[in-house]
Amino acid sequence: MEKHPGSLCKNPHHLNNRNTKELYYQRMQRSTGKMDKAKMEEDNQFKGRLRVCVATCNRADYSKLAPIMFGIKNHPDEFDLEVMVLGSHLIDDYGNTFRMIEQDDFDIGSKLHTIVRGEDEAAMVESVGLALVKLPDVLQRLCPDILIIHGDRFDALALATAAALMNIRILHVEGGEVSGTIDDSIRHAISKLAHYHACCTRRAEQHLIAMCEDHSRILLAGCPSYDKLLSNNHRDDYMDIVKSWLGDKAKEHDYIVALQHPVTTDIQHSVKIYGLMLDALLSFNKKTLILFPNIDAGSKEMVRVMRKKGIEQHPNFRAVKHIPFEQFIQLVSHAGCMIGNSSCGVREAGAFGTPVINLGTRQTGRETGQNVLHVRDADTHNKIYHALELQFGKRYPCSKIYGDGNAVPRILKFLRKICLNEPLQKTFCFPPVKDCISQDIDHILETQSALAVDLGGTNLRVAIICMRGKIVKKYTQLNPKTFEARMQLILKMCGDAMRDAVCLNCRILGVGVSTGGRVNPQEGVVMHSTKLIQEWSSVDLRTPISDALHLPVWVDNDGNCAALAEKKFGHGKGVENFVTVITGTGIGGGIIHHNELIHGTTFCAAELGHIMVSLEGPECSCGSRGCIEAYSSGMALQKEAKRLHDEDLLSVDGMDMKLTEPITAAHLITAARLGNSKAEAVLNKASTALGVGIVNILHIVNPTLVILSGVLSSYYEAPLQQVISERALLSAQNIKVLKSELEEPALLGAASMVLDYTTRRVY
């Protein structure tokens, strides 16, 4: 019922309330108008720029997010960066690590105190609730186009939940991984809330696809921390950093870095393991840098154990709450060992080849390199002590499972492609119930690539080769005559190719090297070289290339590489047993038997050019006589051509020879085709010698197929088939001789070593 206006005047208190409400709404309208005006001005100012908010919760996730933040900040014309800090960053007991963000010259737009102290399960839940209460106001004020969240912390779950409910796009970094604790559940929950994903490994990408995430919104970027980690790996002042944390007596590879966090699903057991680890470290008696655990439930109990054992006062130990990431990676890189259950041990430490002892179940399921020794059931002091004895002081090959140093450029490129006009609602790619799960094979084949290196007598060539065998880009330089110049040029050309690969959308999985001479592929060492490549004996190729590029490296003889190329891309595809013969400057080849390349005990199997076909034949470059190479190689034919030319027996009518032109095997072949009987006799002898050698091979390994490769293959194809039909045993006479259709067998073979191994490897 409508009241009489005069009745309100009889109640002064009611009148005051009314006036107060009117004033309140007037103020709100004016305030809202100012805010709308300010927002419109801001929108006009930043029009065309993507507003990106990066939220960081602790010291660990900042090490992954900082490279992205620097990348965004370096492109102010494209991105507007906002930084939000919450979680343990703002707690004194954990080092007040927000200060390092300020030291990196980032403007922190919002600081949210979201941690409820207690370090138990209830405190974690309350912290999530507190964050959810505070986040809406901040997100509403910042109004980002996209929010970048990292990892699997409970703080990050609160961020993802708030942003998803407020219709803010989320990019989740490092989703799809498996570690084995409650972190998995949180990580996958964030992935389901996120709209875009930047993952680190191929396996993580497959996990996200299996979780029905849209493949087009998944970026296989690599770990962003590797961008800084690999670029800062070799610092001249690393010993100054080591001594500043461990004292002046500290030595390289003679100290331990320890970092153990609680496992929230089994707190008591993780505290017990922590105590056993400290006992083992005390017994091992080495300088040890130990970091405080994170803020998860159970951390308070772990700190009590540490203090009860007197670790902070012990002369061998230095206990710290926080170390800047740039210094921390130097400490890990040059440590004799790292121990604990931190993801740094299974991720970043592998890039340096630092030995790691992983204790307990916190990282179970993570992809690891050779450097990690797992002690999953770390139930005794002796077991951990024995692991320290096994690992301390070792060095392992560097591993790039988690990145190649180019994650940030990929992520920035991915951000640029985000269309804000796309529907915000996520769509999930559920597989058909009865159909098999399919993938886009074009995406897989085009992105996985190898770096191939071919060391020839004249040229040094490097190529980026994709899974299909397509040469994406090739680089060619003259092969230097000295070892030092050659190695410098190899590393420079490979470095140039690595940089170009990022722009070409190629993920380099490893490096394959094809070289002349005898090679130990197990060690990546050139044992003896041909005379064509000088200063190229007892050369370790794998170590310097792997150290410089942080990639796995395979090395093999050029003949073996030609056989591998045929097996993957040529006539040998699907053939179980075949032989490849290279007919070029020299004679070489490779043997595939039961789908495997034959190397032999001392790695001189398939030295086909040095099969003797005559006891008193011409001298060979190997020092023996009567080898196939002494009859049938390009050098042998050139030698005979020069002899005939000097005796004036080479030229015939119709043959065009310039006086200044050097005499080659091609002149001999041309003369024979024009009817020169002397040239025909030389070539017949060469064909017969090569044919007899191949017949010997047929009688030893009985292949299905012989594939001819090299510049002379066109000429030798028909004569060899004739020799086989005349001289081979009846059961071998029908074995086919085919000319290779591959243009670059050495490069393709070098690439196939990488592509075949890395794409089938299980870590």
Residue pairs with C-beta under 8 A, 6 or more apart in sequence:
8 14
8 15
8 18
9 15
39 143
46 80
49 76
49 77
49 78
49 79
49 80
50 78
50 79
50 80
50 145
50 146
50 415
50 416
50 418
50 420
51 79
51 80
51 82
51 142
51 143
51 144
51 145
51 146
52 72
52 79
52 80
52 81
52 82
52 144
52 145
52 146
52 147
52 148
52 415
53 81
53 82
53 83
53 84
53 109
53 139
53 142
53 144
53 146
53 147
53 148
54 65
54 68
54 69
54 72
54 81
54 82
54 83
54 84
54 147
54 148
55 84
55 85
55 86
55 147
55 148
55 149
55 156
55 159
56 62
56 65
56 83
56 84
56 85
56 86
56 87
56 89
56 101
56 150
57 86
57 87
57 88
57 89
57 153
57 155
57 156
57 159
58 87
58 88
58 89
58 94
58 97
58 153
58 155
58 294
58 295
59 88
59 89
59 94
59 95
59 97
59 100
59 322
59 325
60 151
60 294
60 343
60 344
61 150
61 151
61 153
61 156
62 89
62 97
62 100
62 101
62 325
63 225
63 228
63 325
63 328
64 150
64 151
64 173
64 174
64 223
64 224
64 225
65 148
65 150
65 173
65 224
66 101
66 104
66 224
66 228
66 325
67 224
67 225
67 227
67 228
67 407
67 408
68 148
68 173
68 224
68 408
68 411
69 81
69 83
69 104
69 106
70 104
70 408
71 408
71 409
71 411
71 412
72 79
72 81
72 412
72 415
73 79
73 81
73 106
75 412
78 416
79 415
81 106
82 109
82 110
82 142
82 144
83 101
83 106
83 107
83 108
83 109
83 110
84 108
84 109
84 110
84 112
84 138
84 142
85 98
85 101
85 108
85 110
85 111
85 112
86 111
86 112
86 113
86 114
86 131
86 155
86 159
87 114
87 115
87 127
87 153
87 155
87 295
88 94
88 97
88 115
88 294
88 295
89 96
89 97
89 98
89 101
90 96
90 98
90 111
90 112
90 113
90 115
91 115
91 295
93 321
94 292
94 294
94 295
94 321
94 322
95 321
95 322
97 322
98 108
98 111
100 322
100 324
101 108
102 108
109 142
110 138
110 141
110 142
112 131
112 134
112 135
112 138
114 127
114 130
114 131
114 134
114 155
114 158
115 123
115 127
115 130
115 295
116 123
116 126
116 127
116 130
117 123
118 126
118 300
119 295
119 296
119 297
119 298
119 299
119 300
119 301
120 297
120 298
120 300
121 264
121 297
123 297
124 154
124 264
124 296
124 297
127 154
127 155
127 158
128 154
128 155
128 157
128 158
131 155
131 158
131 159
131 162
132 158
132 161
132 162
135 158
135 159
135 162
135 163
136 162
136 166
139 147
139 162
139 163
139 166
139 168
140 166
144 168
145 169
145 418
145 420
146 168
146 169
146 170
146 171
146 196
146 415
146 418
147 159
147 163
147 168
147 169
147 170
147 171
148 170
148 171
148 173
149 156
149 159
149 160
149 163
149 170
149 171
149 172
149 173
149 190
149 194
150 156
150 172
150 173
150 174
151 173
151 174
151 187
151 190
152 174
152 179
152 183
152 184
152 186
152 187
152 190
153 186
154 186
156 186
156 190
157 186
157 189
157 190
160 170
160 172
160 189
160 190
160 193
160 194
161 193
163 169
163 170
163 193
164 170
164 193
167 424
169 195
169 196
169 418
169 420
169 424
170 190
170 193
170 194
170 195
170 196
171 194
171 195
171 196
171 197
171 198
171 415
172 190
172 191
172 193
172 194
172 196
172 197
172 198
173 198
173 224
173 411
174 187
174 198
174 199
174 200
174 204
174 223
175 187
175 188
175 190
175 191
175 194
175 197
175 198
175 199
175 204
175 208
176 191
176 197
176 199
176 203
176 204
176 205
176 206
176 207
176 208
176 211
177 187
177 199
177 200
177 201
177 204
177 207
177 365
177 366
177 367
178 184
178 207
178 365
178 366
179 187
179 343
179 362
179 363
179 364
179 365
179 366
180 361
180 362
180 363
180 364
180 365
180 366
181 263
181 264
181 265
181 361
181 362
182 264
182 265
183 362
184 365
188 211
191 197
191 208
191 211
191 213
192 211
195 217
195 424
195 426
196 217
196 218
196 219
196 414
196 418
197 208
197 213
197 217
197 218
197 219
198 219
198 221
198 224
198 407
198 410
198 411
198 414
199 205
199 208
199 218
199 219
199 220
199 221
200 220
200 221
200 222
200 223
200 347
200 402
200 403
200 407
201 220
201 367
201 401
201 402
202 220
203 367
203 763
205 218
205 220
208 218
209 215
209 218
209 429
209 437
209 439
210 437
212 428
212 429
212 430
212 431
213 428
213 429
214 426
214 427
214 428
214 429
215 429
215 439
215 440
215 443
219 410
219 411
219 414
220 447
220 507
221 403
221 407
221 410
221 411
221 414
222 402
222 403
222 404
222 405
222 406
222 407
222 410
223 347
223 348
223 402
223 403
223 407
224 403
224 407
224 408
224 411
225 325
225 347
225 348
225 403
226 348
226 351
226 400
226 402
226 403
226 404
226 405
226 407
227 403
227 405
227 406
227 407
227 408
228 325
228 326
228 329
229 329
229 348
229 351
229 405
230 351
230 403
230 404
230 405
230 550
231 405
232 326
232 329
232 330
233 329
233 333
233 351
233 352
235 241
235 330
238 252
238 330
238 333
238 334
239 252
239 334
241 327
241 330
241 331
242 250
242 252
242 255
242 330
242 331
242 334
243 250
244 327
245 289
245 318
245 320
245 323
245 327
245 331
246 255
246 287
246 289
246 318
247 287
247 318
249 287
250 287
252 334
253 334
253 335
253 336
253 393
253 395
254 286
254 287
254 336
254 393
255 286
255 287
255 288
255 289
255 335
255 336
256 281
256 284
256 286
256 287
256 288
256 289
256 335
256 336
256 337
256 338
256 339
256 388
256 392
257 288
257 289
257 291
257 331
257 332
257 335
257 337
257 338
257 339
258 277
258 281
258 288
258 289
258 290
258 291
258 338
258 339
258 340
259 290
259 291
259 293
259 338
259 339
259 340
259 341
259 342
259 344
259 345
260 270
260 273
260 274
260 277
260 293
260 302
260 339
260 340
260 341
260 342
260 359
261 270
261 293
261 294
261 296
261 299
261 340
261 341
261 342
261 362
262 270
262 271
262 274
262 293
262 294
262 296
262 297
262 298
262 299
262 301
262 302
263 269
263 270
263 298
263 341
263 360
263 361
263 362
264 296
264 297
264 298
266 361
267 297
267 298
267 301
269 360
270 298
270 302
270 341
270 360
270 362
271 298
271 301
271 302
271 305
273 359
273 360
273 378
273 379
274 293
274 302
274 305
274 306
275 305
275 309
276 378
276 379
276 380
276 381
276 384
277 339
277 340
277 359
277 378
277 384
278 305
278 306
278 309
278 311
279 309
279 381
279 384
280 381
280 384
280 385
280 388
281 288
281 290
281 317
281 339
281 388
282 309
282 314
282 316
283 381
283 385
284 385
284 388
284 389
284 392
285 316
286 316
286 336
286 392
287 316
287 318
288 316
288 317
288 318
289 317
289 318
289 320
289 331
290 306
290 311
290 317
290 318
290 319
290 320
291 319
291 320
291 321
291 322
291 323
292 299
292 303
292 319
292 320
292 321
293 299
293 302
293 303
306 312
306 319
311 317
311 319
312 319
323 331
328 344
329 348
329 352
332 338
332 344
332 348
332 349
332 352
332 354
333 352
333 354
335 354
336 355
336 392
336 393
337 354
337 355
337 356
337 357
337 388
337 391
337 392
337 393
337 394
338 344
338 345
338 349
338 354
338 355
338 356
338 357
339 345
339 356
339 357
339 359
339 384
339 387
339 388
340 357
340 358
340 359
341 358
341 359
341 360
341 362
341 363
343 363
343 366
345 356
345 357
345 358
345 363
345 372
346 356
346 358
346 363
346 366
346 367
346 368
346 372
347 366
347 402
348 402
349 356
349 371
349 372
350 356
350 368
350 369
350 371
350 372
350 396
350 398
350 399
350 400
350 401
350 402
351 398
351 399
351 400
351 402
351 403
351 550
352 398
353 371
353 395
353 396
353 397
353 398
353 399
354 371
354 395
354 396
355 371
355 373
355 391
355 392
355 393
355 394
355 395
355 396
356 371
356 372
356 373
356 391
357 372
357 373
357 375
357 384
357 387
357 388
357 391
358 368
358 372
358 373
358 374
358 375
358 376
359 375
359 378
359 384
360 375
360 376
360 378
361 376
364 374
364 376
367 401
367 402
367 763
368 374
368 401
368 763
369 396
369 397
369 399
369 401
369 763
370 396
370 397
370 399
371 396
371 399
373 387
373 390
373 391
375 383
375 384
375 387
377 383
378 384
397 546
397 552
398 546
398 547
398 550
399 552
400 550
400 551
400 552
401 763
404 498
404 507
404 508
404 550
404 551
405 550
406 502
409 502
410 502
431 437
444 467
445 466
445 467
445 468
446 466
446 467
446 468
446 505
446 506
447 466
447 505
447 506
447 507
448 466
448 467
448 507
448 509
448 755
448 758
448 759
449 464
449 465
449 466
449 467
449 472
449 501
449 506
449 507
449 508
449 509
450 464
450 465
450 508
450 509
450 510
450 511
450 512
450 750
450 751
450 752
450 753
450 754
450 755
451 462
451 463
451 464
451 465
451 494
451 497
451 498
451 501
451 508
451 510
451 511
451 512
451 549
451 551
451 751
451 754
452 462
452 463
452 464
452 465
452 511
452 512
452 513
452 514
452 747
452 748
452 750
452 751
452 754
453 460
453 461
453 462
453 490
453 493
453 494
453 511
453 512
453 513
453 514
453 750
454 460
454 461
454 462
454 463
454 513
454 514
454 515
454 558
454 744
454 746
454 747
454 750
455 479
455 486
455 490
455 513
455 514
455 515
455 516
455 533
455 536
455 558
456 479
456 516
456 532
456 533
456 558
456 746
457 479
457 516
457 530
457 532
457 533
457 585
458 478
458 479
459 476
459 477
459 478
459 479
460 476
460 477
460 478
460 479
460 480
460 486
460 489
460 490
460 493
461 474
461 475
461 476
461 477
461 747
462 474
462 475
462 490
462 493
462 494
462 496
462 497
463 471
463 472
463 473
463 474
463 475
463 497
463 744
463 747
463 751
464 471
464 472
464 473
464 474
464 497
464 500
464 501
464 504
464 506
464 508
465 471
465 472
465 747
465 748
465 751
465 755
466 472
466 506
467 755
467 759
469 568
469 569
469 748
469 751
471 744
471 747
472 501
472 504
472 506
473 497
473 500
473 504
474 747
475 493
475 496
475 497
477 489
477 493
479 486
479 533
480 486
480 489
481 534
481 535
482 534
482 535
483 535
483 536
483 539
486 535
486 536
487 544
490 545
491 544
491 545
491 548
491 549
494 511
494 545
494 548
494 549
495 548
495 549
497 508
498 508
498 549
501 507
501 508
508 551
509 551
509 552
509 754
509 755
509 758
509 759
510 551
510 552
510 553
510 554
510 754
510 757
510 758
511 545
511 546
511 549
511 551
511 552
511 553
511 554
511 754
512 553
512 554
512 555
512 556
512 561
512 749
512 750
512 751
512 752
512 753
512 754
513 524
513 541
513 545
513 553
513 554
513 555
513 556
513 750
514 556
514 557
514 558
514 561
514 746
514 747
514 749
514 750
515 526
515 529
515 533
515 536
515 541
515 555
515 556
515 557
515 558
516 529
516 530
516 532
516 533
516 536
516 557
516 558
516 586
516 588
517 526
517 527
517 528
517 529
517 530
517 533
517 536
517 537
517 557
518 526
518 527
518 528
518 557
518 603
518 604
518 607
519 525
519 526
519 527
519 555
519 556
519 557
519 560
519 603
520 527
520 603
521 554
521 555
521 556
521 560
521 599
521 603
523 540
523 542
524 540
524 541
524 542
524 543
524 553
524 554
524 555
525 538
525 539
525 540
525 541
525 542
525 555
526 536
526 537
526 538
526 539
526 541
526 555
527 537
527 538
527 603
528 537
529 536
529 537
529 539
530 586
530 621
531 621
532 585
532 586
541 553
541 555
542 553
542 554
542 555
545 551
545 553
546 552
546 553
552 754
552 757
552 758
554 750
554 753
554 754
554 757
556 564
556 597
556 749
556 750
556 753
557 588
557 590
557 603
557 606
558 582
558 588
558 746
558 749
559 580
559 582
559 588
559 589
559 590
559 606
559 607
559 608
560 590
560 597
560 599
560 606
560 749
561 590
561 745
561 746
561 748
561 749
561 750
561 752
561 753
562 580
562 582
562 588
562 589
562 590
562 709
562 740
562 745
562 746
562 749
563 572
563 578
563 579
563 580
563 589
563 590
563 591
563 592
563 597
563 606
563 749
564 590
564 597
564 749
564 752
564 753
564 756
565 742
565 744
565 745
565 746
565 747
565 748
565 749
565 752
566 572
566 573
566 578
566 580
566 592
566 707
566 709
566 740
566 742
566 745
567 573
567 575
567 578
567 592
567 595
567 597
567 752
568 748
568 752
568 755
568 756
569 742
569 748
569 752
570 707
570 740
570 741
570 742
570 745
571 578
571 705
571 707
571 738
571 740
571 741
572 578
572 580
572 592
572 705
572 707
575 592
575 704
575 705
576 592
576 594
576 595
576 704
577 592
577 593
577 594
577 701
577 702
577 703
577 704
577 705
578 592
578 703
578 704
578 705
578 706
578 707
579 589
579 590
579 591
579 592
579 606
579 608
579 694
579 697
579 701
579 703
579 705
579 706
579 707
580 589
580 590
580 591
580 592
580 706
580 707
580 709
580 740
580 745
581 587
581 588
581 589
581 608
581 690
581 694
581 706
581 707
581 708
581 709
581 710
582 588
582 589
582 709
582 710
582 745
583 632
583 633
583 634
583 690
583 708
583 709
583 710
583 711
583 712
583 713
583 716
584 633
584 634
584 710
584 711
584 712
585 633
585 634
585 635
586 609
586 621
586 629
586 633
586 634
586 635
587 608
587 609
587 628
587 629
587 632
587 633
587 690
588 606
588 607
588 608
588 609
589 606
589 608
589 609
590 597
590 598
590 606
591 597
591 598
591 605
591 606
591 697
591 701
591 703
592 598
592 703
593 701
593 703
598 605
598 606
598 701
599 605
600 606
608 628
608 693
608 697
609 627
609 628
609 629
609 633
610 620
610 622
610 624
610 627
610 628
610 629
611 627
611 628
611 693
611 696
611 697
612 624
612 625
612 626
612 627
613 626
613 627
613 628
613 631
613 689
613 692
613 693
613 696
614 625
614 626
614 631
614 689
615 625
615 626
616 625
616 626
617 625
617 626
617 627
617 630
617 631
617 689
618 625
618 626
618 630
618 631
618 636
619 625
619 630
620 626
620 627
620 629
620 630
621 629
621 630
621 635
622 629
628 689
628 690
628 693
629 635
629 636
630 636
631 685
631 686
631 689
631 690
632 686
632 687
632 689
632 690
632 712
632 716
634 664
634 665
634 711
634 712
636 686
637 665
637 668
637 669
637 682
637 683
637 686
637 712
638 663
638 664
638 665
638 668
640 668
640 682
641 650
641 663
641 664
641 665
641 667
641 668
641 671
641 679
641 682
642 663
644 650
644 668
644 671
644 678
644 679
644 682
645 651
645 663
645 667
649 676
649 678
650 657
650 663
650 667
650 668
650 671
650 676
650 678
650 679
651 657
651 671
652 671
652 674
652 675
652 676
653 674
654 674
655 667
655 670
655 671
655 674
657 667
665 712
668 679
668 682
668 683
669 679
669 683
669 715
671 678
671 679
672 679
672 680
672 682
672 683
683 715
683 719
684 719
687 716
687 719
687 720
687 723
688 719
688 723
690 716
690 720
690 723
691 719
691 720
691 722
691 723
691 724
691 727
692 723
692 727
694 706
694 720
694 723
694 724
694 737
695 723
695 724
695 727
695 728
695 732
697 703
697 706
698 706
698 724
698 728
698 729
698 732
698 735
699 728
699 729
699 732
702 732
703 735
704 735
705 735
705 736
705 738
706 720
706 724
706 735
706 736
706 737
706 738
707 737
707 738
707 739
707 740
708 716
708 717
708 720
708 737
708 738
708 739
708 740
709 739
709 740
709 742
709 745
713 739
713 740
714 739
717 737
717 738
717 739
720 737
721 736
721 737
724 732
724 733
724 735
724 737
725 733
728 735
742 748
